[in-house]
Amino acid sequence: MTVKADEKKRVVIPSAKPGDVFNVELSGGKILLTKLVPSESKLVRARRVKGIVMGSEDVEINSKEIVDAIRADREAR
């Protein structure tokens, strides 16, 4: 497949969909695009009950787990 960059340095990838994210690797004269697939994460609503953080299914979650999950999510982006 051959594609051409426009005046704004954009390249259209026919199989790409809006919002797709790619990792770009430059090696010599080659450019390698690797599509990144988001990991599936379970969204849990949390609330504080008598000083304890509880998940949506009444599962106790400690503050360290919350902080670790937020850091992992930020590092994955």
Secondary structure, 3 states (H helix, E strand, C coil): CCCCCCCCCCCCCCCCCCCCEEEEEEECCEEEEEEECCCCCCCCCCEEECCEEECCCCCECCHHHHHHHHHHHHHHC
